[in-house]
Amino acid sequence: MLAPDWAGGMLARIRTVAAYLRDAGVAVEMQAVANPGLVGYEEEHQVAVVPWQDRQAL
């Protein structure tokens, strides 16, 4: 599973918030990986992932 079904809508909302922050002078950076690790918890509004042991921190 790469992303839950609701991820697209959530990303659109996050991009809107990021635009407001940029307009206010706050630096915003998005980091993404294809396979971040093992999904340990998932619900309607959040996902918690345990990173793979061989991956360096972003």
Biopython code that builds the backbone (N, CA, C, O; Angstrom):
import numpy as np
from Bio.PDB.StructureBuilder import StructureBuilder

atoms = [
    (1, "MET", "N", (0.847, -1.181, 0.000)),
    (1, "MET", "CA", (0.000, 0.000, 0.000)),
    (1, "MET", "C", (0.889, 1.239, 0.000)),
    (1, "MET", "O", (1.656, 1.459, 0.937)),
    (2, "LEU", "N", (0.786, 2.033, -1.034)),
    (2, "LEU", "CA", (1.588, 3.240, -1.111)),
    (2, "LEU", "C", (0.894, 4.441, -0.491)),
    (2, "LEU", "O", (1.556, 5.286, 0.112)),
    (3, "ALA", "N", (-0.408, 4.535, -0.624)),
    (3, "ALA", "CA", (-1.137, 5.656, -0.040)),
    (3, "ALA", "C", (-2.596, 5.256, 0.138)),
    (3, "ALA", "O", (-3.156, 4.561, -0.710)),
    (4, "PRO", "N", (-3.209, 5.686, 1.221)),
    (4, "PRO", "CA", (-4.633, 5.404, 1.402)),
    (4, "PRO", "C", (-5.465, 6.155, 0.366)),
    (4, "PRO", "O", (-4.980, 7.101, -0.254)),
    (5, "ASP", "N", (-6.702, 5.741, 0.179)),
    (5, "ASP", "CA", (-7.580, 6.353, -0.821)),
    (5, "ASP", "C", (-7.757, 7.855, -0.622)),
    (5, "ASP", "O", (-7.909, 8.589, -1.598)),
    (6, "TRP", "N", (-7.742, 8.322, 0.623)),
    (6, "TRP", "CA", (-7.994, 9.731, 0.899)),
    (6, "TRP", "C", (-6.755, 10.608, 0.766)),
    (6, "TRP", "O", (-6.840, 11.819, 0.967)),
    (7, "ALA", "N", (-5.615, 10.030, 0.435)),
    (7, "ALA", "CA", (-4.365, 10.799, 0.424)),
    (7, "ALA", "C", (-4.393, 11.955, -0.575)),
    (7, "ALA", "O", (-3.862, 13.026, -0.281)),
    (8, "GLY", "N", (-4.994, 11.766, -1.736)),
    (8, "GLY", "CA", (-5.026, 12.832, -2.734)),
    (8, "GLY", "C", (-5.725, 14.072, -2.225)),
    (8, "GLY", "O", (-5.225, 15.183, -2.405)),
    (9, "GLY", "N", (-6.888, 13.902, -1.584)),
    (9, "GLY", "CA", (-7.613, 15.041, -1.024)),
    (9, "GLY", "C", (-6.853, 15.706, 0.103)),
    (9, "GLY", "O", (-6.852, 16.930, 0.225)),
    (10, "MET", "N", (-6.206, 14.898, 0.926)),
    (10, "MET", "CA", (-5.430, 15.441, 2.038)),
    (10, "MET", "C", (-4.235, 16.239, 1.513)),
    (10, "MET", "O", (-3.929, 17.308, 2.040)),
    (11, "LEU", "N", (-3.561, 15.731, 0.486)),
    (11, "LEU", "CA", (-2.430, 16.459, -0.089)),
    (11, "LEU", "C", (-2.865, 17.791, -0.671)),
    (11, "LEU", "O", (-2.138, 18.779, -0.568)),
    (12, "ALA", "N", (-4.034, 17.830, -1.277)),
    (12, "ALA", "CA", (-4.542, 19.100, -1.817)),
    (12, "ALA", "C", (-4.742, 20.107, -0.695)),
    (12, "ALA", "O", (-4.407, 21.281, -0.854)),
    (13, "ARG", "N", (-5.283, 19.668, 0.437)),
    (13, "ARG", "CA", (-5.482, 20.571, 1.577)),
    (13, "ARG", "C", (-4.144, 21.025, 2.157)),
    (13, "ARG", "O", (-3.981, 22.189, 2.522)),
    (14, "ILE", "N", (-3.191, 20.101, 2.238)),
    (14, "ILE", "CA", (-1.871, 20.454, 2.769)),
    (14, "ILE", "C", (-1.190, 21.472, 1.868)),
    (14, "ILE", "O", (-0.540, 22.397, 2.355)),
    (15, "ARG", "N", (-1.336, 21.308, 0.552)),
    (15, "ARG", "CA", (-0.731, 22.270, -0.377)),
    (15, "ARG", "C", (-1.351, 23.665, -0.207)),
    (15, "ARG", "O", (-0.660, 24.675, -0.345)),
    (16, "THR", "N", (-2.638, 23.715, 0.090)),
    (16, "THR", "CA", (-3.286, 25.002, 0.344)),
    (16, "THR", "C", (-2.708, 25.663, 1.592)),
    (16, "THR", "O", (-2.404, 26.855, 1.579)),
    (17, "VAL", "N", (-2.557, 24.898, 2.662)),
    (17, "VAL", "CA", (-1.959, 25.429, 3.895)),
    (17, "VAL", "C", (-0.517, 25.863, 3.632)),
    (17, "VAL", "O", (-0.084, 26.907, 4.120)),
    (18, "ALA", "N", (0.227, 25.062, 2.861)),
    (18, "ALA", "CA", (1.611, 25.414, 2.544)),
    (18, "ALA", "C", (1.677, 26.732, 1.783)),
    (18, "ALA", "O", (2.579, 27.536, 2.017)),
    (19, "ALA", "N", (0.737, 26.961, 0.880)),
    (19, "ALA", "CA", (0.713, 28.220, 0.130)),
    (19, "ALA", "C", (0.473, 29.407, 1.063)),
    (19, "ALA", "O", (1.118, 30.445, 0.915)),
    (20, "TYR", "N", (-0.443, 29.267, 2.018)),
    (20, "TYR", "CA", (-0.672, 30.331, 3.001)),
    (20, "TYR", "C", (0.593, 30.597, 3.813)),
    (20, "TYR", "O", (0.944, 31.750, 4.063)),
    (21, "LEU", "N", (1.268, 29.542, 4.220)),
    (21, "LEU", "CA", (2.499, 29.707, 5.003)),
    (21, "LEU", "C", (3.581, 30.407, 4.190)),
    (21, "LEU", "O", (4.260, 31.303, 4.690)),
    (22, "ARG", "N", (3.739, 29.991, 2.928)),
    (22, "ARG", "CA", (4.735, 30.655, 2.061)),
    (22, "ARG", "C", (4.422, 32.138, 1.910)),
    (22, "ARG", "O", (5.311, 32.987, 1.979)),
    (23, "ASP", "N", (3.129, 32.435, 1.702)),
    (23, "ASP", "CA", (2.718, 33.840, 1.568)),
    (23, "ASP", "C", (3.044, 34.644, 2.826)),
    (23, "ASP", "O", (3.271, 35.852, 2.752)),
    (24, "ALA", "N", (3.068, 33.974, 3.977)),
    (24, "ALA", "CA", (3.390, 34.633, 5.251)),
    (24, "ALA", "C", (4.888, 34.642, 5.527)),
    (24, "ALA", "O", (5.320, 35.108, 6.582)),
    (25, "GLY", "N", (5.690, 34.129, 4.584)),
    (25, "GLY", "CA", (7.135, 34.155, 4.738)),
    (25, "GLY", "C", (7.726, 32.947, 5.441)),
    (25, "GLY", "O", (8.897, 32.963, 5.820)),
    (26, "VAL", "N", (6.931, 31.901, 5.619)),
    (26, "VAL", "CA", (7.418, 30.689, 6.277)),
    (26, "VAL", "C", (7.955, 29.734, 5.215)),
    (26, "VAL", "O", (7.283, 29.470, 4.218)),
    (27, "ALA", "N", (9.164, 29.218, 5.426)),
    (27, "ALA", "CA", (9.740, 28.254, 4.493)),
    (27, "ALA", "C", (9.002, 26.919, 4.616)),
    (27, "ALA", "O", (8.794, 26.414, 5.719)),
    (28, "VAL", "N", (8.614, 26.361, 3.485)),
    (28, "VAL", "CA", (7.892, 25.090, 3.441)),
    (28, "VAL", "C", (8.611, 24.163, 2.482)),
    (28, "VAL", "O", (8.990, 24.568, 1.383)),
    (29, "GLU", "N", (8.799, 22.920, 2.897)),
    (29, "GLU", "CA", (9.481, 21.935, 2.056)),
    (29, "GLU", "C", (8.717, 20.618, 2.117)),
    (29, "GLU", "O", (8.345, 20.165, 3.199)),
    (30, "MET", "N", (8.482, 20.006, 0.966)),
    (30, "MET", "CA", (7.818, 18.707, 0.924)),
    (30, "MET", "C", (8.854, 17.640, 0.607)),
    (30, "MET", "O", (9.660, 17.788, -0.311)),
    (31, "GLN", "N", (8.817, 16.568, 1.380)),
    (31, "GLN", "CA", (9.706, 15.437, 1.133)),
    (31, "GLN", "C", (8.831, 14.204, 0.949)),
    (31, "GLN", "O", (7.874, 13.995, 1.695)),
    (32, "ALA", "N", (9.163, 13.391, -0.046)),
    (32, "ALA", "CA", (8.363, 12.203, -0.317)),
    (32, "ALA", "C", (9.264, 11.044, -0.708)),
    (32, "ALA", "O", (10.308, 11.235, -1.332)),
    (33, "VAL", "N", (8.858, 9.863, -0.339)),
    (33, "VAL", "CA", (9.549, 8.642, -0.743)),
    (33, "VAL", "C", (8.498, 7.646, -1.221)),
    (33, "VAL", "O", (7.352, 7.682, -0.773)),
    (34, "ALA", "N", (8.887, 6.765, -2.122)),
    (34, "ALA", "CA", (7.947, 5.795, -2.684)),
    (34, "ALA", "C", (7.514, 4.752, -1.662)),
    (34, "ALA", "O", (6.361, 4.320, -1.675)),
    (35, "ASN", "N", (8.417, 4.342, -0.781)),
    (35, "ASN", "CA", (8.105, 3.296, 0.185)),
    (35, "ASN", "C", (8.739, 3.670, 1.527)),
    (35, "ASN", "O", (9.861, 3.253, 1.814)),
    (36, "PRO", "N", (8.032, 4.452, 2.354)),
    (36, "PRO", "CA", (8.632, 4.989, 3.570)),
    (36, "PRO", "C", (8.889, 3.973, 4.677)),
    (36, "PRO", "O", (9.738, 4.205, 5.537)),
    (37, "GLY", "N", (8.175, 2.859, 4.671)),
    (37, "GLY", "CA", (8.370, 1.870, 5.724)),
    (37, "GLY", "C", (7.110, 1.068, 5.975)),
    (37, "GLY", "O", (6.228, 0.981, 5.121)),
    (38, "LEU", "N", (7.042, 0.491, 7.142)),
    (38, "LEU", "CA", (5.934, -0.370, 7.535)),
    (38, "LEU", "C", (4.821, 0.466, 8.168)),
    (38, "LEU", "O", (5.061, 1.196, 9.130)),
    (39, "VAL", "N", (3.611, 0.359, 7.633)),
    (39, "VAL", "CA", (2.474, 1.083, 8.198)),
    (39, "VAL", "C", (2.112, 0.431, 9.521)),
    (39, "VAL", "O", (1.696, -0.727, 9.558)),
    (40, "GLY", "N", (2.272, 1.178, 10.605)),
    (40, "GLY", "CA", (1.985, 0.655, 11.931)),
    (40, "GLY", "C", (0.589, 0.996, 12.406)),
    (40, "GLY", "O", (0.028, 0.293, 13.247)),
    (41, "TYR", "N", (0.018, 2.082, 11.871)),
    (41, "TYR", "CA", (-1.297, 2.534, 12.298)),
    (41, "TYR", "C", (-1.913, 3.349, 11.171)),
    (41, "TYR", "O", (-1.229, 4.142, 10.523)),
    (42, "GLU", "N", (-3.194, 3.154, 10.941)),
    (42, "GLU", "CA", (-3.885, 3.931, 9.916)),
    (42, "GLU", "C", (-5.333, 4.131, 10.341)),
    (42, "GLU", "O", (-5.999, 3.206, 10.806)),
    (43, "GLU", "N", (-5.804, 5.369, 10.167)),
    (43, "GLU", "CA", (-7.211, 5.678, 10.387)),
    (43, "GLU", "C", (-7.624, 6.691, 9.337)),
    (43, "GLU", "O", (-6.877, 6.950, 8.394)),
    (44, "GLU", "N", (-8.794, 7.258, 9.492)),
    (44, "GLU", "CA", (-9.348, 8.139, 8.470)),
    (44, "GLU", "C", (-8.488, 9.363, 8.173)),
    (44, "GLU", "O", (-8.431, 9.802, 7.025)),
    (45, "HIS", "N", (-7.811, 9.932, 9.189)),
    (45, "HIS", "CA", (-7.093, 11.194, 9.004)),
    (45, "HIS", "C", (-5.587, 11.120, 9.195)),
    (45, "HIS", "O", (-4.913, 12.139, 9.050)),
    (46, "GLN", "N", (-5.038, 9.967, 9.511)),
    (46, "GLN", "CA", (-3.595, 9.903, 9.727)),
    (46, "GLN", "C", (-3.059, 8.504, 9.491)),
    (46, "GLN", "O", (-3.783, 7.510, 9.543)),
    (47, "VAL", "N", (-1.774, 8.468, 9.232)),
    (47, "VAL", "CA", (-1.059, 7.213, 9.043)),
    (47, "VAL", "C", (0.258, 7.333, 9.796)),
    (47, "VAL", "O", (0.934, 8.358, 9.695)),
    (48, "ALA", "N", (0.631, 6.315, 10.540)),
    (48, "ALA", "CA", (1.928, 6.283, 11.225)),
    (48, "ALA", "C", (2.765, 5.177, 10.581)),
    (48, "ALA", "O", (2.309, 4.043, 10.439)),
    (49, "VAL", "N", (3.973, 5.516, 10.202)),
    (49, "VAL", "CA", (4.845, 4.574, 9.499)),
    (49, "VAL", "C", (6.143, 4.414, 10.273)),
    (49, "VAL", "O", (6.731, 5.395, 10.728)),
    (50, "VAL", "N", (6.583, 3.181, 10.418)),
    (50, "VAL", "CA", (7.886, 2.876, 11.024)),
    (50, "VAL", "C", (8.878, 2.757, 9.872)),
    (50, "VAL", "O", (8.707, 1.900, 9.005)),
    (51, "PRO", "N", (9.919, 3.605, 9.844)),
    (51, "PRO", "CA", (10.862, 3.572, 8.722)),
    (51, "PRO", "C", (11.658, 2.272, 8.684)),
    (51, "PRO", "O", (11.902, 1.636, 9.710)),
    (52, "TRP", "N", (12.050, 1.903, 7.483)),
    (52, "TRP", "CA", (12.908, 0.724, 7.318)),
    (52, "TRP", "C", (14.245, 0.983, 8.002)),
    (52, "TRP", "O", (14.717, 2.120, 8.012)),
    (53, "GLN", "N", (14.856, -0.035, 8.566)),
    (53, "GLN", "CA", (16.105, 0.088, 9.311)),
    (53, "GLN", "C", (17.260, 0.582, 8.444)),
    (53, "GLN", "O", (18.146, 1.274, 8.946)),
    (54, "ASP", "N", (17.270, 0.244, 7.162)),
    (54, "ASP", "CA", (18.404, 0.588, 6.302)),
    (54, "ASP", "C", (18.269, 1.970, 5.655)),
    (54, "ASP", "O", (19.103, 2.344, 4.831)),
    (55, "ARG", "N", (17.245, 2.722, 6.011)),
    (55, "ARG", "CA", (17.021, 4.040, 5.397)),
    (55, "ARG", "C", (17.530, 5.139, 6.305)),
    (55, "ARG", "O", (17.281, 5.122, 7.510)),
    (56, "GLN", "N", (18.246, 6.100, 5.727)),
    (56, "GLN", "CA", (18.706, 7.255, 6.480)),
    (56, "GLN", "C", (17.553, 8.216, 6.699)),
    (56, "GLN", "O", (16.605, 8.233, 5.915)),
    (57, "ALA", "N", (17.620, 9.007, 7.743)),
    (57, "ALA", "CA", (16.592, 10.019, 7.997)),
    (57, "ALA", "C", (16.587, 11.037, 6.878)),
    (57, "ALA", "O", (17.631, 11.337, 6.300)),
    (58, "LEU", "N", (15.402, 11.575, 6.567)),
    (58, "LEU", "CA", (15.291, 12.584, 5.516)),
    (58, "LEU", "C", (15.915, 13.888, 5.943)),
    (58, "LEU", "O", (15.913, 14.853, 5.179)),
]
sb = StructureBuilder()
sb.init_structure("model")
sb.init_model(0)
sb.init_chain("A")
sb.init_seg("    ")
for serial, (resi, resn, name, xyz) in enumerate(atoms, 1):
    if name == "N":
        sb.init_residue(resn, " ", resi, " ")
    sb.init_atom(name, np.array(xyz, "f"), 0.0, 1.0, " ", f" {name:<3s}", serial, name[0])
structure = sb.get_structure()
